[in-house]
Amino acid sequence: MTAPLEGLRVLELGQLIAGPFSTMLLGYFGADVIKVEPPDGGDPLRTWRHVHNGTALWWYAMGRNKRCITADLRHEEARALIRRLVEQCDVVVENFRPGRLEAWGLGYDVLKAINPRLIMVRISGFGQTGPYAHRPGFAAVAEGMGGLRYVNGFPDRPPARANLSLGDTIGGLHAVLGLLLALHHRDGKGTGEGQVVDVALYESIFNLMESTLPEYATAGVVRERHGSTVSGIVPTNVYPCADGRYIIIGGNADSIFRRLMRAIERPDLAEDPRLATNDGRVPHASMIDQAIAAWTSVRPYESAFAVLEAADVPCGPIYSVADQLGDPHFVARGLIEHVTVETGEEVTIPAIAPQLSSTPGRTTWPGPPLGAHNAEVYGGMLGLTPEAIADLVTRGVI
């Protein structure tokens, strides 16, 4: 079975999350990803979060399907090897601070002269141009400037952060989208033309901000923090159950709202003409939420869920990762993968969406040891002898 990106060769010069996340997605769907790491420790992600037997468990997922080589880009010899590899690659993905690759003689103008078909995906905090381009960019800052932090949390508390690096992963998704657009222009349209895909983390977040800009620019409305609800859409919230669990209920479509009200034994609200449409429900959000919470709070979660599911009302739990691992639907959908790592142990990692019926992605191998593919890439692709590779290692070049 052929993977959709089979035949695409990607050189990854990034580290940590945004760049490597995008190339993980590409590798999962068949691209040949060659990851370049510094020889003195490699990608810091190898030791981030929970470390087990010397390696972060996260690494086995993020480094999956990648051929890992080492190169100290501070050495001109190493940079010369990278330029030779570019001759045989379709794409370079990098997430250095703007200007760093140019200082090393690895900017797009140089690489495009070597390979005119090359697509370069550049991921940074603020983009390659503009007055903030030189600033270091991290997910937290991108989430703040992009607008996500401002609307996240409760109105009487400081802005909250999800316990994840959303700015990085959302930036990585935009990087994949941009690359696929550039590939279609180059190959699908037959132009043969490479180009730069300029991904800024804060812009990736900004893309998620729905109607906040036109609402402010035209009507002067600033969307504020709204706790566990979404402003302007009623009802959609998290409600307490009698057993200490919570249930998420989305009853904001007009017909669903009526079914929900009947299910919670409030037919009066189902037939109330003031609440027939979302616009009418918004001013009465507090009353509606109190009615729903009064019903859920005297029922254990499973009982409340059964009633609402029977009424065809969208609802569900708030899961921890432990809940996900034990849920049969996650298993049936193939979201749980088990891989064997270099120590011989079995490690559980998540599969990657979306699911394709004819050309699905897969994990061929988990994140490998540092420099595991030096001989394969430098020898097999560039023709270096084992002695030459050993000399480069000894001198710290790779």
N, C-alpha and C positions, 0 to 999 in steps of 0.2 A: 504494500500500500504506500503510495507516494505522498509525502508530506507537502503542504502547499508552498512552503518556502525552500524546498529542496533545490540545491544548485546556487543558492544565494550565499555568498561568503561575506562575513561581517568581521571587521577588526574592532575590538572593543578597547578603547584607551581610558575608560572611565573607572571609577571606584565608588565604594559605598553603595548608594541606593538608586538614584534616578537613572543613570546610564546603565548600570548592570541589570536593573529591573527590566528596562526596555529590551536589552539583548537576551535576557532570560526568556521573554515572550517569543522573540524571534527564533531562538534555538529550540524552544519547545515545539514550534511548528515547522521545524526542519532546516532552518538556516545553519550553516557551518560557522559558528561563532568562535573566533580566536581571541581569547582574553589576555591582554598584556598587563602584567603586574610587576611592581618593583621586587627585586630578588630578596631584599631585606625585610621579610615579613609578609609581603604580598598585600592584597586588598585588606584594609582594616576590618572589613566585614567578616573576615575569617575568625575574628576574635570578639565580635560584638554580641551582645545579649547573652544567652545561656551557652556557656562553653562546656562541651562534653569530650573528655579525652583529648583536650588540646585544640579542638575545633568547634566553632560556633555551629549549633544545629541549623541556624538560619542559612549558613553557607551551603549546605547540601542542597537546599532548594534554589537559592539564588545562583549558584554556580553550575546548576545542572546543564548537561549537554554541551558545556563549553570546553574547548581545548585551551588549556591554561599554559601560557609561556611566561617567562620572566625577561625583563629588559629594564635596565636603569636608564631612563631617558635623559638623565643628566650627562651621560656619555655619548659623544658623537658616534662612536661605533654602534651603540645600541640604536640610535636614531637612524643610522644608515640601514640597519637591518629592517626597521619599521618601514622605511621608504621602499625597500625591496619587496616587502610583503604587500604594500599598497598596490603594487603592480598587478597582484593576483586577487585583489579583493573588489567587491562591488560597493561596499559601504564601510565607512569609518564612523563609529559612535564615540563621542568624547564628552566629558563633563568637567574639564579643567576651567579655571577662571579665564575669561576672555583675555587673549594676548599671550597666554603661556605657550601654546603650541607654536605660535608665530615666532616667539623668542627662541624656540628650539629648532626652527627650520622645518616645522611640520604643519604649517598653516595650510588653508585650503588652496591657495594659489600655487604653492609648491607641490602639493599632492595631486592637484588637478593636472598640472603639467606632466606628471608621471603617468596619470591614468585619467584621461578626459571624461570617462564615463562614471567617475567616482561620485557617489553621493555621500556627503558628510553631514551627519546629524550632530548638532552642537547643543548641548544642554547646559544651561547656566541659570543663576538666580534671576538675572534681569535682562538677558538677551545679549547679543553681540554688539549692539549699538545703543546710543542714548546716554544721558548723563550718569546713570547708575550702573552702566555695564561693568565698570571696574570693581564693583563691590562684591565681596564674597556672598554667595547665596545659599541659604539653607532652607529646608522645608518650612521650619517654624516661621522664618521671616516672610517667605512667600505666602504662607497662609494668612499672615497678618496683613500684608500689603494688598494681597489679592481680594481681601474682603471676607474670607471664610471665618476668621476668628471673631470679627465684629458681630456676626449674627449667631454665633454658636455659644450656647450657655443660657443662664437664667438672667432676667433683666436686673435683678438686684445683686448680682455677683460679677466679678471680673470675667472677661471673655475666657472661654474654656477651650481646651485642646483635646481632640481625640488622642488616645494613647497609641498613636500610629504616626508614621511620617507621610501623611497624605500628600503634602506638597511634592514629595519626591516621586511617589508612585503615580500620581495623576500626571506629573510631568513626564514620566516614563511612558504612560499611555499616549500622551500627545506626541512623543517622539516616534512611537511606532506608527501612529496615524500619519504624521508628516512623511515618514520614510515610505510608507505604502503609496502615498500620493506621488512622491517623487519617482518611485519605481514605475508607477503607471505612466507618468509622463515620459520616462526614459525608455521603458521596454514596451508597455502597452500601446503607446502611440508611436513607437518606433523612432523617436527622435535621437536616441543614443546620448542624450544630454544629461550630464550630472549636474548637481546643484547643492546648495547648502540648505539644510533644514534647521532653522534657528528656533529653538525651544527655550522659553523663559519660564521658570517655575511659577513666578507670580502671575504670568499671563495664563498659564494652565489653570490656576485656581480661579482667576478672573472669568474664564470661560464658563465656570460653573454657577455664576452668580445670578442666573435666571433674569428676572425683570427688575432687579434692583436699580440699574442705571437709568433706564427710561422712566421708571417711576419717580426717581429723584429729579432727573433733568427736566421732566415735563410737569410733574405734579408736586415737586418739593417733598416727596415722601421718602424718609430714610427707614429702611427695614431694620428693626432692632432685634435684640436677642429675645427669644420667645420660649425658652425652656424646652419642654418636650413636645411642644406643638409647632405648627407652621402657621405663620400669620396669614390671614385671608383665606384659610381652608378649614372648614369645620364640618364634622368632627374628625380629627386625627390626633391621637394622643396615646399615652401609656397609662394604664389604669391598674390599681392595686387589686390583688385577689386575696381571699381569706387565708390562703396557705403561705403568704409571704412572697409569692411570685407576682410577676407583672404580665399583663397582656397588652399587646399593641392592637389597636382597633382603628381601621380606616373606613369611615362611613360617610365620606364627603360627597359621593355621587348622590343625586337626589333620590333615585329609587333604592339605593343601598341604605340611605338614611332612614327611609320609611321602614325597611325590613329590620334594621337595627333597633329602631324604637319599639317595634312590636315584639322583637325577641327579648328585649329587656323589660317588657311588660309596661311600656309607656305608649299605648296607642294614642293617647291625647296629643303627645308630641309628634307622632307620625302624621296626624291629621291637622296639625296646627298650620294654618295658611301662612303665618309669619315665617315658618321654617321650611317652606316647600322648596326653596332654592338656596344655594350656598350664600348668595348675597344677603339673604334674610337671616341665615343662621349665624353669620359672623358676629353681629351685635349681641347675640345670645349665646356665645361660645361657653361662657362660664356656667350658665344654667344647664346646657346640654351635657357638658363634661361632668357636672355634679350628678346628674341623673344616671349617666353611665357608670360612674364610680360607685354610686350607691348600690347599683346592681352587682357589679363585679366584686365589691369588697366583702360581700357575704357569701361568696362562692369560691371554692378552690379553683385553681387555674383550669384543670381538665374539664370540670363541669361547665365553666363559662365558655371554654373553647368549643365544647361539643354543641352547646346551644347555638352559638354564633355560626359555627361551620354549617350546621343544619339549615340555618337561615341564609346561607350563602353571603355572609358578611366577611370581608377580608380581615383576618386577625391572625395573631401568632405570638410566639414567645420571644423573650430576649435571651439569646443563647450565649453561653461562654464557650470556649473552645472545647471544654470537656463535654458539653451538651452536643456540640456538632459531631464530635467523634463517635458518640453513641447513637446518633440519629440514623435510622435505616435509609432515609431519603438521600442523605449525603453519600452513604455507601452505594446505594443503587445508582446514583448519578456518576459514580466513579471519581468523587472528589478527594478520596483518600488513597495515597500511593505509599507503597512500602519499597524502600531501596536498600541495597547493601552497600555500605561505605567501606573505605580502605581498611578499617580495623576488623572487618568481617561482621560487624554488627548490623542489625536492621534498624533503619531510621524511617519514621513516618513523616511524609511531607505532603503538602497540598498539590492536587492537580491544577491545571490552568484552564480557565474558561477563555473563549467560548468553545462549545463542542461542535465539531464539524462532522457531518454524516459520512462523507466520502474520504476526506483527508484530515483525520483527527491528528492532534498533537500528541506527544508522549515524552516521557522521561526515559532517555536511553541510558544515561549514567548520572549519578549525583555529582555535586561539586567535587572536583578532584584535588589531589594534593598540589601544593605550589610547584610550578614548573614541570608538571607531569607530562606535558606534551612538547617539551623543548626539542627533544630528538626528532619527534614526528614532524614538527613544523619547520624548525631550522634545518633539519636534515632532509626531510622529504620534500619540502617546498622550495627551500633556498639552496639545497645541495651541499650544506656544510658537512664536513666529516666529523665523526665522533671526537677526534682529537681537537678539531677547531672549536667544537662546542664546549668541550671540557676546558680549553684554554680560556674561552670567554667567561665561563663560570668562575674559574680560578681568579680571574682579574676583576670580577664583580661587574662585568658588562651586562651579563644576563643571569 
